[in-house]
C-alpha cells in the first residue's frame, strides 16, 4: 500500500519541478527586460523633441543640452549644475495654488444679469469660471465673450450661452489650459472679461459690455512677468513679435509659436502672408488680436496638406511677412518686409 502511494506521488514531484523551472525562467526574462531598460535615459526628454528653438536665419538653433558620451564626467557636472539652477528657479517661483474668487456681478443689461460665482478646476476641462446667467427680459439673448485676459495675457475666448426669456442658466467660461501653459501662467491672479450679447438671430446688433475685472485670492502671487524669450522677429513702435519655437507635433499639426506684445496705445491685429517653409510656399494661419498693454502667445498653424505635397517632414527655414492692423483699420494695414528665421538642429 505504501509502495503504491509512493509510486503515485512521483509524477507529482516531476510536475512541481517543471512548474518551478517555468517560474524561474519567467523571472529571469523579467529581470533581463528590466535591466535592458536601464539604458533608456537618453530618451527621457523625448516628449519635447518635436519642439525646435527659433533663431536667426544665419544662426544655428538653440539646441538642448546633449550628453558627450566621450566625456561622461564633464557632462555629469554640467547636468548637475543645470539641475541645481532649475531647482533654485523653481524654489524661488511662487507655488501655484487653486485660487478662489468672491461672487460678483459681471453686468446687468436689458434685463440680463451675469454673475461670476466661483473659479473651479475639473480634471479634464481645466479651470473655468462658473457663471450664473439670468434673463429677466421678454426676449431670448445669446451672451458671448469678445476677449478673455488672464494676468495681462490674451487667451482663447470661446464662449456662448443662449438664455431664453424669463430663464436662468449655469454656464462655464473655460480658461484654456494650453494657452495658460504656453504663456507660463500657473498662478491666476486677475481675469478680465469682455462680454457682449445680442438678441436671438440678431448678431449684427451685438451689444458691447464694459469689461469686468475679477481679482482672485492669488492676486499677490500671480505670474505677472511674461516669458518673452526667443528670437526677436519684429520690434517697432511699441509692437514686439518674438519667435519662440517650432512645434512639429502640436494638437492641430505643425505650428510656429509666437510671443506678441502690444504697447502701441492701440488695439493690434497680427496676420501672416507670403509664408514659405524650406523654400516652398505653404498656407499659414495667424489671426492674433492683442489689446494695448497686453500680450499674447499664439500659433501660426501650418497647412498639413501643403507640407505633405512638398514632402516637408522637418520645419527648418521659414520666411514670411507680417500684416499688422491697428484699431480695426483695414485701409491702413501695414505689411512688413520679408522676415527669415530658422529652426534647424544645431
Buried (B, 14 or more C-beta within 10 A) or exposed (E): EEEEEEEEEEEEEEEEEEEEEEEEEEEEEEEEEEEEEEEEEEEEEEEEEBBBBBBBEEEEBBEEEEBEEEEEEEBEEEEEEEEEEEEEEEEEEEEBEEBEBEEEEBBEBEBBBBBBBEBBEEEEEBBBBBBBBBBEBEBBBBBBBBBBBBBBBBBBBEBEBBBEEEEEBEBBBBBBBBBBEBBBBBBBBBBBBBBBBBBEEEEEEBBEBEBBEBBBBBBEBBBEEBBBEBBBBBEEEBBBBBBBBBBBEBEEBBBBBBBBBBBBEBBBBBBBEEBBBBEEEBEBBBEBBBBBEBBBBBBBBBBBEBBEEBEBEBBBBBBBBBBBBBEEEEEEEEEBEEBEBBBBEE
